[in-house]
Amino acid sequence: MANYRIISQDDHVYEPPDLWTSRIDPKFRDRAPRIVSMDDGEWWYADGIRAAGAAAGAQVGKRFEDPENLTDVGYFDDVRPGGYIPEEHVKDMEIDGLDVSIVYPTVGLILFNQPDGALLTAICKAYNDWVAEFCSPFPKRLKAIAMLNVDVVEEGVKELERCAKMGLIG
């Protein structure tokens, strides 16, 4: 790792609202994760199951700067663009003095509670395609960790091999 100053090994992207509805295998499209607006903010639902609130990505830095105002209420419009736009992510890295960012999902991590294994596999594949595209403009600076459903080990291995070919690192 020649001449890197700082590698952030635990950064997170924030999945855009249309990630799964636009990319998932069409047979799962009506069950795909999506944002639903409610009286108490915007929430991610997958197959009718409330998974996560948009607050998870809308409060970057608030824990340090304004901890008394942390909330469960959030809206996608409040998410920093660096969470889902690679050029903006790299600008945020510059502010923080980072050379490399290893990114993980945010909402995707919560979606592992999905009981339908076939749907979870489709969710993982759609995320992996998106995050590979997210990293592709800056392959030396943005590295991604894949989402894998390992309930069926052979399928998980096959997806990991596919992700490695797309440039994901783990």
N, C-alpha and C positions, 0 to 999 in steps of 0.2 A: 504494500500500500504506500507507494512512493509519495512523499511530500504532502500527504493529507494533514491538515491541521486538526479538524474535528469531524468525526463521523457520528451522526446521531443514529443510534441503532434502534430507536423506538419512536419514530414519528408515525402519525396517522393521517390518512386522507379522510375526507368526508364524502361519502358517496353521493353523487348528484341524484335528484329526485327521479329522473327517468332511467337511471342505470339499468334496473332490472326490467321495467316495463318495456323498454326498447330493445333489450339484448337477450333476454331469457329465451330459452327454447319455447316456440309459440304454443306448445301444448300446455305450458305452465303460465302463460301470460296473465290470465285472469286471477291467478293465485300469487303472482309475483309481489315482492316487497314494493311498497309505494307509500308516499306521504299522504296522510289524511288530515285535513284541517278540522280542529275541534275547538270548543269554547276555551279549553285550557292549553292551547298551542297546537303545534303540528307534531304528529306522531307517525312513526313507521309501523305499518301493518304488513304482515305476510300471511296469506291464506286465512285472513280473518283474525289473526292473533296479533294483539298489540305488542310490539317488540321493543321500541325505543322512542324516546322523544327527540326532537330536533335540538333540544338544549345541549345534548352531548357534544355537538360541534359548534354551538353558538356562544360558548362561554370561554373561548381560548384566552388564557391569561387572567381571567377574572378571579381565580383562586388566590392569586398573588396580589392583584391590584384592587379588588373590590369583593373580598370573600363574603361579606355580610349580605351581598345581593345575589349569591348563587341561587338558582331556581331550577325547577323541573320544567318550567315553561320555556319553550324555544320555538324559533321559526327559521326555516332554511335561509331566508333573506339575511339573517344575522350571522351566518357562517362565513368565515373569512374565505375569500375566493381561492387562497392558497390551498385550501382543503380539497379542491376539486379541479383547479386549473393549473396545469404543470408550470406554466410560465410564472404565475403568481406564487406558487410554492417555492420556486427557485429564488424569487425576489425576497420572500420571507427568510429563506436560508441565508441569503446575503446579509440581511439585517442581523441575523443571529450568528454570523460568522461560521456557517457550516459549509463543509465541502461536499459531503455526501449525506443523503437522507435515505434511511431504510424505512419504507412505509408499510404500515399494516392497515387493515380495515378499521372502521369505527362501528358503523351500523352492522356490518358483516359479522363482527364478533358476537353481537347479540342474536343474530339469526341462527346461530348454531343450536338454539332451543327449538328449532323447527322439527316436529316429530316425523314428518314425511321425508324419508331418506331420498327418494327420487327428486322431490322438490329441492331439498337441500343441495343435492349434487348440481342441479341446474342453477341454483343461486350462486354456488361457488364458481362454476364455469363462467357465468356471465360477469361476475366480479373480476375474475382472473383476466378475461379478455379486456375489460375496461382498464384495469390497473396496468396491464402491459402497455396499452396505448398511452396511458398517463405518463409512464416513465420513458417512453420511446423518444421524445424530443431531447432528453438529457440523459442518455444511457450511462454516462460516467458519474452523474450526480444523483440520479434517482434510481433506487433499487427497491424491488417489491417482494413481499412475502405473500405467497399464494394462500387462498382459502381452499381447504381440502376436506371433503367428507370421507372419513376413513372407516365408516361403518362397514363398507365392503372394501377390504384392504386392496384387492386387485384394482378396483376402480380408482381408489385414492392414488395408488402408484402410477396408474396410467395418466391421471390428471397431473400429477407432479412432473412426470416426464414431459407432458405437453407444455406445462408452464416453464420448465427449464429451457425448452426450445424457443419459447417466446422471450426469454431473458430474465424471468423471475429468479430470485436467488435462494429461495427457501420455501 
